[in-house]
Amino acid sequence: MESAVCPGSRLPDVGVSIFATMSRLANEYGALNLSQGFPDFDCDPDLVATIHRHMLAGHNQYAPMPGLPALRGALCAKIARLYGADYDPAAEITITSGATEALFDVITAFVHPGDEVIVFEPAYDAYVLVIRLNGGIPRFVTLAAPDYAIDWNAVRSALTPRTRMLIVNSPHNPTGAVLSARDLDELANVLDGGPVIVLADEVYEHIVFDGGRHESVARHPALRERSCVVSSFGKTYHTTGWKVGYVTAPALLSAEIQRIHQFVTFATNTPAQMAFAEFTERRDRYDDLAAFYQAKRDRFLRLIEGSRFVPVHCRGTYFQILEYSAISGAADAEFAMTLLQDHGVASIPTSAFLYNSDAPRVLRFCFAKKDETLERAAERLRRV
């Protein structure tokens, strides 16, 4: 029976996310879950011991709203070392309950009803939903397969006097594409003189392959002064379930972000912040991450040799796009269900990341898995 007091939905066409749906179906069908982006291996036991030590020491109450000073200081020192950017830990960094909260805070802080936001598709689904919740209007620029490079002339055409924000994601989920230094120069030139804020989703910053370098917008002075940079401890330390992220931005922007953050979660898990403060100071805990995941990417690609899937080059993240047109002419969502139900491997159709474009015949697979998981999945993929 419909409630007489329930108002209309603000997102009437939105159901459960594709990531939760495919993980649920993987469990129901007993499939290997290469869909949702989380490791099936545990995090560093030393990190668990560190958070446990802080819990036992009684650090279990609210942290300061912007985050523990020790963690903010450690992050600013790390950012300065990696990207040559000097941020004030007292005023220019905010610890959030996951990177998704950081994205919500930034978009909510700056996007007003009627404002336009340039979004590159395929796009992580949270971007568009939060833009819409705030009355904003997404304007899409498509990244064309197979290289998924940005067409900067298309960006120029998408800009209007109502453009308030532009969202970039590098390394890019779901495609594995990576922005170059030239791309950042193009972005700076496109936005020069205008009021547009850049939201840079850089949660996979430490997962860039083949000797490449992560080009953070924080590294580019002209972009840094207009950018909010989001990152994630979950992606770096294999702790997606702890939900700790952060956003770095100039002081005036950070003040607005914190106005929202304080009424979303107020503060983030205190013992986790203390543990991450210690680990952030230990370079070995993230400097080797790219090599770790490149080995998994390369192993997965070797294992599927002989299959009819065709890999699209993955330059970063822990996702691999596989093209399946030699196997089926079905749409990606349909083929993903066939693969799950008939062959026991769960993936993500990229149509879930698209809004204005037709989906190519590709699926996204997460290789942040144990070697035995990748071996079992590849064996099944070779039989498709």
ZADOKOL-698122 format. One record per residue (C-alpha): residue number from 1; residue in three letters; z, y, x. Coordinates in steps of 0.2 Angstrom, whole numbers. Example, Ala and Ser with C-alpha at 12.3 -4.5 7.8 and 13.67 -1.06 7.14 Angstrom:
2
1,Ala,39,-22,62
2,Ser,36,-5,68
This chain:
384
1,Met,0,0,0
2,Glu,-5,17,7
3,Ser,10,29,10
4,Ala,9,45,-1
5,Val,17,55,14
6,Cys,6,49,28
7,Pro,-6,63,33
8,Gly,-24,60,39
9,Ser,-26,54,56
10,Arg,-30,66,70
11,Leu,-41,52,78
12,Pro,-47,42,64
13,Asp,-61,34,73
14,Val,-50,28,88
15,Gly,-42,11,88
16,Val,-34,1,102
17,Ser,-42,4,119
18,Ile,-55,-8,126
19,Phe,-43,-12,140
20,Ala,-29,-18,129
21,Thr,-41,-27,118
22,Met,-50,-37,132
23,Ser,-33,-41,140
24,Arg,-27,-48,123
25,Leu,-42,-58,120
26,Ala,-41,-65,138
27,Asn,-24,-71,134
28,Glu,-30,-78,117
29,Tyr,-44,-88,124
30,Gly,-36,-92,141
31,Ala,-49,-82,150
32,Leu,-47,-76,168
33,Asn,-44,-57,166
34,Leu,-55,-47,177
35,Ser,-56,-33,163
36,Gln,-40,-22,164
37,Gly,-38,-13,180
38,Phe,-22,-20,187
39,Pro,-18,-33,201
40,Asp,-12,-50,197
41,Phe,-2,-51,213
42,Asp,15,-43,217
43,Cys,19,-27,226
44,Asp,27,-26,243
45,Pro,44,-35,242
46,Asp,51,-21,253
47,Leu,46,-8,240
48,Val,56,-18,227
49,Ala,71,-19,239
50,Thr,70,-1,241
51,Ile,70,4,223
52,His,84,-9,220
53,Arg,94,-1,234
54,His,93,16,225
55,Met,98,8,209
56,Leu,113,0,216
57,Ala,118,17,224
58,Gly,119,25,207
59,His,103,35,207
60,Asn,99,31,188
61,Gln,100,47,179
62,Tyr,87,61,176
63,Ala,78,68,191
64,Pro,73,86,191
65,Met,59,90,179
66,Pro,46,93,192
67,Gly,51,78,202
68,Leu,63,74,216
69,Pro,62,87,231
70,Ala,61,73,243
71,Leu,45,65,235
72,Arg,37,82,232
73,Gly,40,86,250
74,Ala,33,70,257
75,Leu,18,71,246
76,Cys,14,89,252
77,Ala,15,83,270
78,Lys,4,68,267
79,Ile,-9,79,258
80,Ala,-9,92,272
81,Arg,-12,78,285
82,Leu,-26,70,275
83,Tyr,-35,85,268
84,Gly,-29,100,277
85,Ala,-22,108,261
86,Asp,-5,116,262
87,Tyr,4,115,245
88,Asp,21,122,241
89,Pro,32,107,237
90,Ala,44,118,226
91,Ala,30,126,216
92,Glu,14,116,217
93,Ile,17,98,213
94,Thr,23,89,198
95,Ile,28,71,197
96,Thr,23,63,180
97,Ser,26,46,171
98,Gly,9,39,176
99,Ala,-8,47,180
100,Thr,-12,47,162
101,Glu,2,58,158
102,Ala,-4,70,171
103,Leu,-21,70,163
104,Phe,-13,74,146
105,Asp,-3,88,153
106,Val,-17,96,162
107,Ile,-29,96,148
108,Thr,-16,101,135
109,Ala,-10,115,146
110,Phe,-28,123,148
111,Val,-39,117,134
112,His,-38,128,118
113,Pro,-47,125,102
114,Gly,-66,128,104
115,Asp,-65,127,123
116,Glu,-79,116,131
117,Val,-75,103,144
118,Ile,-89,96,155
119,Val,-86,77,156
120,Phe,-97,65,167
121,Glu,-101,49,158
122,Pro,-97,35,160
123,Ala,-79,42,158
124,Tyr,-62,35,157
125,Asp,-58,36,139
126,Ala,-42,46,140
127,Tyr,-52,62,145
128,Val,-61,64,129
129,Leu,-47,59,117
130,Val,-35,72,124
131,Ile,-49,85,124
132,Arg,-51,82,106
133,Leu,-33,81,102
134,Asn,-32,99,109
135,Gly,-47,105,99
136,Gly,-58,105,114
137,Ile,-77,101,114
138,Pro,-83,88,127
139,Arg,-100,92,134
140,Phe,-107,76,143
141,Val,-117,75,159
142,Thr,-124,57,161
143,Leu,-122,48,178
144,Ala,-138,38,178
145,Ala,-138,20,184
146,Pro,-140,13,197
147,Asp,-133,25,209
148,Tyr,-123,36,196
149,Ala,-125,52,206
150,Ile,-122,69,199
151,Asp,-137,79,193
152,Trp,-131,96,198
153,Asn,-145,105,188
154,Ala,-139,96,173
155,Val,-121,103,176
156,Arg,-128,120,177
157,Ser,-137,118,161
158,Ala,-121,111,153
159,Leu,-111,127,158
160,Thr,-108,140,144
161,Pro,-97,155,142
162,Arg,-85,143,133
163,Thr,-83,131,147
164,Arg,-65,130,151
165,Met,-64,114,162
166,Leu,-74,102,172
167,Ile,-67,84,175
168,Val,-73,75,191
169,Asn,-67,57,195
170,Ser,-69,50,213
171,Pro,-69,36,217
172,His,-76,34,200
173,Asn,-70,22,187
174,Pro,-80,12,181
175,Thr,-95,13,193
176,Gly,-87,14,210
177,Ala,-97,29,215
178,Val,-90,42,227
179,Leu,-92,60,229
180,Ser,-99,67,245
181,Ala,-94,83,254
182,Arg,-111,90,249
183,Asp,-106,86,231
184,Leu,-91,97,233
185,Asp,-101,111,240
186,Glu,-113,109,225
187,Leu,-98,110,213
188,Ala,-91,125,221
189,Asn,-108,134,220
190,Val,-110,129,202
191,Leu,-93,136,197
192,Asp,-93,151,209
193,Gly,-87,167,201
194,Gly,-82,159,184
195,Pro,-66,154,176
196,Val,-68,136,175
197,Ile,-53,124,180
198,Val,-57,108,189
199,Leu,-47,93,184
200,Ala,-50,80,198
201,Asp,-45,62,194
202,Glu,-42,55,212
203,Val,-31,40,208
204,Tyr,-42,28,219
205,Glu,-41,41,234
206,His,-36,27,246
207,Ile,-49,15,241
208,Val,-65,20,249
209,Phe,-76,7,257
210,Asp,-89,5,272
211,Gly,-81,18,283
212,Gly,-83,32,270
213,Arg,-70,46,268
214,His,-62,52,252
215,Glu,-68,69,248
216,Ser,-53,77,239
217,Val,-56,94,230
218,Ala,-40,99,239
219,Arg,-50,98,255
220,His,-62,112,249
221,Pro,-54,129,249
222,Ala,-65,136,236
223,Leu,-61,122,224
224,Arg,-43,120,229
225,Glu,-38,137,221
226,Arg,-45,131,204
227,Ser,-41,113,204
228,Cys,-28,101,197
229,Val,-28,85,207
230,Val,-21,69,199
231,Ser,-16,54,209
232,Ser,-6,38,206
233,Phe,7,28,215
234,Gly,2,13,204
235,Lys,-15,11,211
236,Thr,-9,14,229
237,Tyr,6,2,229
238,His,1,-11,216
239,Thr,14,-5,204
240,Thr,4,0,189
241,Gly,19,-5,178
242,Trp,30,7,185
243,Lys,20,22,178
244,Val,22,35,192
245,Gly,9,48,196
246,Tyr,8,66,201
247,Val,-3,82,199
248,Thr,-5,95,213
249,Ala,-11,112,209
250,Pro,-9,131,213
251,Ala,8,138,208
252,Leu,1,147,192
253,Leu,-8,132,186
254,Ser,7,121,190
255,Ala,19,132,180
256,Glu,8,129,165
257,Ile,7,110,168
258,Gln,26,109,169
259,Arg,27,119,152
260,Ile,19,103,145
261,His,27,90,156
262,Gln,44,95,152
263,Phe,41,91,133
264,Val,31,75,136
265,Thr,43,65,147
266,Phe,54,79,155
267,Ala,57,68,171
268,Thr,50,52,178
269,Asn,60,37,184
270,Thr,72,42,197
271,Pro,75,27,208
272,Ala,56,24,208
273,Gln,53,42,214
274,Met,66,39,228
275,Ala,57,23,234
276,Phe,40,31,234
277,Ala,47,46,244
278,Glu,52,33,258
279,Phe,35,24,257
280,Thr,25,40,256
281,Glu,32,44,274
282,Arg,26,27,280
283,Arg,7,29,284
284,Asp,4,10,286
285,Arg,8,8,267
286,Tyr,-8,16,262
287,Asp,-19,18,277
288,Asp,-24,0,277
289,Leu,-27,-1,258
290,Ala,-46,2,259
291,Ala,-48,-12,271
292,Phe,-38,-23,260
293,Tyr,-48,-20,245
294,Gln,-65,-20,254
295,Ala,-61,-38,259
296,Lys,-58,-42,241
297,Arg,-74,-34,236
298,Asp,-84,-43,249
299,Arg,-76,-60,245
300,Phe,-80,-58,227
301,Leu,-98,-53,231
302,Arg,-100,-68,243
303,Leu,-92,-80,229
304,Ile,-105,-75,216
305,Glu,-120,-77,227
306,Gly,-132,-89,219
307,Ser,-127,-82,201
308,Arg,-140,-72,191
309,Phe,-128,-57,191
310,Val,-134,-42,202
311,Pro,-121,-32,210
312,Val,-122,-13,209
313,His,-116,-6,226
314,Cys,-97,-2,224
315,Arg,-92,12,237
316,Gly,-74,14,230
317,Thr,-60,9,217
318,Tyr,-57,-10,214
319,Phe,-70,-12,201
320,Gln,-87,-20,203
321,Ile,-102,-17,192
322,Leu,-113,-32,189
323,Glu,-130,-31,181
324,Tyr,-134,-46,169
325,Ser,-152,-42,162
326,Ala,-159,-58,171
327,Ile,-146,-68,160
328,Ser,-147,-59,143
329,Gly,-155,-45,133
330,Ala,-139,-43,123
331,Ala,-129,-27,122
332,Asp,-115,-26,134
333,Ala,-101,-27,122
334,Glu,-109,-43,114
335,Phe,-112,-51,131
336,Ala,-94,-47,137
337,Met,-88,-57,122
338,Thr,-100,-71,125
339,Leu,-94,-71,143
340,Leu,-76,-71,138
341,Gln,-77,-84,124
342,Asp,-90,-96,131
343,His,-87,-95,150
344,Gly,-68,-89,151
345,Val,-70,-73,161
346,Ala,-65,-56,153
347,Ser,-74,-40,159
348,Ile,-76,-22,152
349,Pro,-93,-16,144
350,Thr,-97,1,151
351,Ser,-102,6,133
352,Ala,-83,9,131
353,Phe,-85,24,144
354,Leu,-101,31,136
355,Tyr,-103,44,122
356,Asn,-121,51,122
357,Ser,-130,38,132
358,Asp,-136,20,129
359,Ala,-127,7,140
360,Pro,-136,-2,153
361,Arg,-135,-21,154
362,Val,-120,-20,166
363,Leu,-101,-26,165
364,Arg,-86,-20,175
365,Phe,-76,-33,184
366,Cys,-59,-29,192
367,Phe,-57,-38,209
368,Ala,-39,-33,212
369,Lys,-34,-51,210
370,Lys,-28,-65,220
371,Asp,-41,-75,230
372,Glu,-39,-90,219
373,Thr,-42,-80,204
374,Leu,-58,-73,211
375,Glu,-63,-90,216
376,Arg,-61,-97,199
377,Ala,-69,-83,191
378,Ala,-84,-83,203
379,Glu,-86,-102,199
380,Arg,-88,-98,181
381,Leu,-100,-84,184
382,Arg,-111,-94,194
383,Arg,-113,-106,180
384,Val,-118,-92,167
